[in-house]
Amino acid sequence: MKIMVVCGNGLGSSFIMEINVKKALTEMGKTAEVGHTDLTSARTEQADIFIGAADIVGQLEDGSRTIVTLENMMSISEITSKLEPHLE
């Protein structure tokens, strides 16, 4: 399983979200390959799940991608609750 964390520029905020996604996965006892990228590059990336802030990651919606939108990228509990249904 590959999870791609997306932000506008692919720098600071996506890196923080990547760390928090990894923490959430650990808490759930799950494993996945997790990376981060900017919105433009994400359009050509292959991943099972794309995760990011609602105003950014929604732009990737094309009907074939699994998109997880976050309101608070710092909230590990939100990341866990929104990712968990896609990991089973």
Backbone as ProteinMPNN parsed JSONL, in Angstrom:
{"seq_chain_A": "MKIMVVCGNGLGSSFIMEINVKKALTEMGKTAEVGHTDLTSARTEQADIFIGAADIVGQLEDGSRTIVTLENMMSISEITSKLEPHLE", "coords_chain_A": {"N_chain_A": [[0.837, -1.171, 0.0], [0.516, 2.196, -0.84], [0.735, 5.476, 0.295], [0.228, 8.797, -0.485], [1.08, 11.927, 0.55], [-0.132, 15.167, 0.114], [0.554, 18.559, -0.648], [0.399, 22.098, -1.348], [2.981, 23.055, -2.186], [4.66, 20.923, -1.684], [6.497, 20.828, 0.357], [7.118, 21.889, 3.501], [4.489, 21.569, 4.94], [3.447, 19.18, 3.886], [5.425, 17.411, 4.609], [5.253, 17.444, 7.398], [2.665, 16.398, 7.635], [3.181, 13.87, 6.543], [4.815, 12.716, 8.519], [2.922, 12.646, 10.596], [0.992, 10.937, 9.485], [2.455, 8.572, 9.406], [2.784, 8.181, 12.181], [0.096, 7.786, 12.88], [-0.446, 5.421, 11.448], [1.271, 3.669, 12.791], [0.084, 3.689, 15.342], [-2.285, 2.4, 14.671], [-1.354, -0.053, 14.084], [-0.663, -0.671, 11.496], [1.001, -0.878, 8.306], [2.539, 0.972, 5.693], [3.813, 2.347, 2.658], [4.833, 5.62, 2.741], [4.822, 8.786, 1.313], [5.615, 12.197, 0.324], [4.486, 15.004, -1.608], [4.133, 17.685, -4.029], [1.163, 19.374, -5.262], [1.035, 19.549, -8.119], [2.908, 17.583, -9.013], [1.701, 15.377, -7.858], [-0.382, 14.731, -9.516], [0.617, 12.998, -11.418], [1.594, 10.939, -9.951], [1.577, 7.579, -8.722], [-0.463, 6.068, -6.401], [-2.106, 4.413, -3.672], [-3.69, 5.778, -1.896], [-4.411, 9.188, -1.592], [-3.699, 11.901, 0.449], [-4.5, 14.887, 2.18], [-4.887, 18.452, 2.855], [-8.212, 19.696, 2.618], [-8.721, 21.782, 0.763], [-6.686, 21.525, -1.065], [-6.079, 18.773, -1.821], [-8.469, 17.905, -2.892], [-8.458, 18.775, -5.477], [-7.295, 16.799, -6.927], [-9.167, 14.932, -7.472], [-10.526, 12.637, -9.62], [-12.278, 10.685, -10.039], [-11.155, 8.186, -10.004], [-9.256, 7.99, -8.06], [-8.43, 7.357, -4.621], [-9.213, 9.565, -2.236], [-8.37, 11.295, 0.661], [-9.444, 13.713, 2.78], [-8.319, 16.267, 4.954], [-9.128, 18.266, 7.759], [-7.614, 19.217, 9.83], [-4.359, 19.001, 9.755], [-2.59, 18.392, 11.728], [-3.792, 16.748, 13.509], [-3.657, 13.693, 14.754], [-5.607, 11.915, 15.526], [-7.728, 12.575, 13.79], [-6.538, 11.935, 11.329], [-6.192, 9.186, 11.707], [-8.909, 8.32, 12.005], [-9.95, 8.938, 9.498], [-8.302, 7.592, 7.704], [-8.401, 4.894, 8.446], [-10.792, 3.429, 7.5], [-10.037, 2.95, 4.856], [-7.989, 1.189, 4.952], [-8.675, -1.356, 5.531]], "CA_chain_A": [[0.0, 0.0, 0.0], [1.263, 3.451, -0.911], [-0.018, 6.67, 0.652], [0.924, 10.005, -0.903], [0.629, 13.138, 1.227], [-0.058, 16.232, -0.887], [0.314, 19.958, -0.265], [0.572, 23.016, -2.462], [4.36, 23.142, -2.659], [5.385, 19.679, -1.449], [7.603, 21.064, 1.284], [6.915, 21.785, 4.945], [3.25, 21.015, 5.476], [3.291, 17.775, 3.505], [6.385, 16.63, 5.393], [4.641, 17.306, 8.726], [1.564, 15.438, 7.487], [3.765, 12.543, 6.345], [5.209, 12.232, 9.846], [1.708, 12.343, 11.352], [0.387, 9.746, 8.895], [3.253, 7.439, 9.892], [2.411, 7.986, 13.58], [-1.252, 7.206, 12.899], [-0.325, 4.027, 11.011], [1.88, 2.924, 13.894], [-0.945, 3.527, 16.376], [-3.275, 1.439, 14.186], [-0.7, -1.33, 13.841], [-0.654, -0.871, 10.045], [2.191, -0.409, 7.617], [2.355, 1.433, 4.319], [4.829, 3.255, 2.147], [4.28, 6.969, 2.811], [5.672, 9.81, 0.728], [4.95, 13.492, 0.198], [4.745, 15.68, -2.873], [3.318, 18.872, -4.298], [-0.063, 19.101, -6.003], [1.306, 19.339, -9.548], [3.547, 16.274, -9.177], [0.778, 14.33, -7.424], [-1.257, 14.365, -10.645], [1.231, 11.904, -12.165], [2.04, 9.921, -8.991], [0.746, 6.404, -8.481], [-0.604, 5.765, -4.978], [-3.399, 3.833, -3.316], [-4.438, 6.807, -1.184], [-3.863, 10.542, -1.561], [-4.217, 12.55, 1.645], [-4.052, 16.266, 2.327], [-5.885, 19.445, 3.232], [-9.37, 19.646, 1.735], [-8.644, 22.766, -0.318], [-5.632, 21.131, -2.006], [-6.145, 17.393, -2.329], [-9.694, 17.751, -3.673], [-8.154, 19.082, -6.878], [-6.826, 15.569, -7.574], [-10.319, 14.054, -7.688], [-10.816, 12.345, -11.026], [-13.173, 9.542, -10.047], [-10.439, 6.912, -9.898], [-8.333, 8.041, -6.925], [-8.943, 7.4, -3.255], [-8.801, 10.846, -1.677], [-8.71, 11.517, 2.068], [-9.275, 15.135, 3.07], [-8.123, 16.598, 6.371], [-9.396, 19.626, 8.215], [-6.502, 19.575, 10.722], [-3.268, 18.088, 9.412], [-1.832, 18.076, 12.933], [-4.598, 15.862, 14.337], [-3.423, 12.273, 14.481], [-6.89, 11.222, 15.668], [-8.469, 12.77, 12.542], [-5.863, 11.128, 10.307], [-6.537, 7.786, 11.993], [-10.32, 8.036, 11.73], [-10.24, 9.056, 8.067], [-7.534, 6.583, 6.963], [-8.717, 3.515, 8.854], [-11.714, 2.697, 6.602], [-9.388, 2.626, 3.581], [-6.894, 0.245, 5.201], [-9.208, -2.682, 5.885]], "C_chain_A": [[0.884, 1.237, 0.0], [0.313, 4.616, -0.628], [0.822, 7.873, 0.261], [0.272, 11.204, -0.222], [0.89, 14.318, 0.294], [-0.282, 17.594, -0.238], [0.623, 20.831, -1.474], [1.969, 23.027, -3.048], [5.185, 21.887, -2.424], [6.538, 19.807, -0.477], [7.163, 20.834, 2.725], [5.646, 21.102, 5.399], [3.055, 19.559, 5.089], [4.265, 16.885, 4.275], [5.845, 16.41, 6.809], [3.498, 16.295, 8.671], [2.095, 14.024, 7.292], [4.17, 11.93, 7.684], [3.979, 11.822, 10.647], [0.97, 11.131, 10.796], [1.145, 8.505, 9.37], [2.947, 7.141, 11.356], [1.044, 7.317, 13.679], [-1.217, 5.739, 12.485], [0.255, 3.156, 12.116], [0.854, 2.661, 14.986], [-1.996, 2.5, 15.977], [-2.681, 0.051, 13.974], [-0.657, -1.684, 12.368], [0.674, -0.386, 9.477], [1.821, 0.002, 6.199], [3.568, 2.253, 3.937], [4.184, 4.637, 2.115], [5.29, 7.951, 2.225], [4.922, 11.124, 0.685], [5.386, 14.181, -1.09], [3.878, 16.925, -2.989], [2.136, 18.487, -5.18], [0.195, 18.792, -7.473], [1.919, 17.963, -9.797], [2.598, 15.14, -8.817], [-0.125, 13.865, -8.558], [-0.692, 13.184, -11.441], [1.733, 10.779, -11.259], [1.047, 8.763, -8.938], [0.729, 6.142, -6.994], [-1.983, 5.163, -4.75], [-4.301, 4.873, -2.658], [-3.679, 8.12, -1.294], [-4.51, 11.25, -0.38], [-3.658, 13.965, 1.733], [-5.18, 17.168, 2.76], [-6.98, 19.488, 2.17], [-9.247, 20.593, 0.547], [-7.607, 22.407, -1.379], [-5.935, 19.774, -2.642], [-7.415, 17.143, -3.136], [-9.482, 18.013, -5.146], [-7.641, 17.869, -7.642], [-7.973, 14.641, -7.955], [-10.586, 13.892, -9.18], [-11.735, 11.136, -11.16], [-12.489, 8.198, -9.91], [-9.507, 6.86, -8.691], [-9.085, 7.961, -5.597], [-8.347, 8.63, -2.6], [-9.274, 10.93, -0.228], [-8.417, 12.98, 2.368], [-9.205, 15.372, 4.572], [-8.504, 18.047, 6.623], [-8.219, 20.13, 9.049], [-5.363, 18.587, 10.506], [-2.423, 17.686, 10.612], [-2.54, 17.043, 13.808], [-4.396, 14.4, 13.939], [-4.733, 11.497, 14.62], [-7.749, 11.392, 14.413], [-7.855, 11.94, 11.421], [-6.244, 9.66, 10.478], [-7.967, 7.479, 11.586], [-10.638, 8.082, 10.237], [-9.475, 8.032, 7.226], [-8.019, 5.165, 7.22], [-9.696, 2.794, 7.931], [-11.079, 2.27, 5.279], [-8.293, 1.571, 3.726], [-7.387, -1.161, 5.494], [-9.528, -3.51, 4.683]], "O_chain_A": [[1.867, 1.32, 0.737], [-0.758, 4.728, -1.224], [1.993, 7.965, 0.63], [-0.919, 11.463, -0.39], [1.985, 14.461, -0.249], [-1.17, 17.77, 0.596], [1.064, 20.33, -2.509], [2.134, 23.01, -4.268], [6.308, 21.794, -2.919], [7.456, 18.986, -0.484], [6.869, 19.704, 3.116], [5.708, 20.144, 6.171], [2.545, 18.775, 5.89], [3.955, 15.728, 4.559], [5.966, 15.314, 7.356], [3.374, 15.44, 9.549], [1.519, 13.073, 7.82], [3.897, 10.758, 7.944], [3.98, 10.78, 11.302], [0.379, 10.371, 11.562], [0.526, 7.493, 9.701], [2.859, 5.975, 11.74], [0.856, 6.391, 14.468], [-1.882, 4.905, 13.1], [-0.212, 2.041, 12.348], [0.76, 1.546, 15.499], [-2.543, 1.806, 16.834], [-3.408, -0.908, 13.717], [-0.617, -2.863, 12.016], [1.375, 0.415, 10.095], [0.907, -0.555, 5.591], [4.265, 2.79, 4.798], [3.114, 4.811, 1.531], [6.464, 7.946, 2.596], [3.727, 11.169, 0.976], [6.491, 13.972, -1.59], [3.007, 17.179, -2.156], [2.113, 17.406, -5.769], [-0.387, 17.85, -8.011], [1.486, 17.253, -10.704], [2.676, 14.059, -9.4], [-0.582, 12.722, -8.557], [-1.451, 12.45, -12.073], [2.244, 9.773, -11.751], [-0.16, 8.95, -9.09], [1.786, 6.007, -6.377], [-2.907, 5.377, -5.535], [-5.519, 4.855, -2.837], [-2.462, 8.164, -1.113], [-5.73, 11.207, -0.221], [-2.497, 14.21, 1.404], [-6.297, 16.712, 3.004], [-6.712, 19.336, 0.979], [-9.633, 20.236, -0.566], [-7.653, 22.942, -2.487], [-6.033, 19.66, -3.863], [-7.433, 16.251, -3.984], [-10.244, 17.525, -5.981], [-7.558, 17.9, -8.869], [-7.769, 13.668, -8.681], [-10.835, 14.86, -9.899], [-11.945, 10.625, -12.26], [-13.152, 7.179, -9.721], [-9.018, 5.786, -8.339], [-10.215, 8.432, -5.471], [-7.133, 8.731, -2.427], [-10.44, 10.667, 0.068], [-7.282, 13.435, 2.227], [-9.934, 14.76, 5.351], [-8.236, 18.932, 5.81], [-7.864, 21.308, 8.992], [-5.4, 17.467, 11.016], [-1.63, 16.748, 10.53], [-1.945, 16.519, 14.75], [-4.905, 13.942, 12.916], [-4.946, 10.52, 13.902], [-8.432, 10.45, 14.009], [-8.578, 11.311, 10.648], [-6.578, 8.979, 9.508], [-8.218, 6.49, 10.898], [-11.502, 7.343, 9.764], [-9.939, 7.643, 6.155], [-8.041, 4.335, 6.312], [-9.456, 1.633, 7.599], [-11.545, 1.319, 4.651], [-7.735, 1.113, 2.729], [-6.578, -2.068, 5.687], [-9.982, -4.646, 4.819]]}, "name": "protein", "num_of_chains": 1, "seq": "MKIMVVCGNGLGSSFIMEINVKKALTEMGKTAEVGHTDLTSARTEQADIFIGAADIVGQLEDGSRTIVTLENMMSISEITSKLEPHLE"}
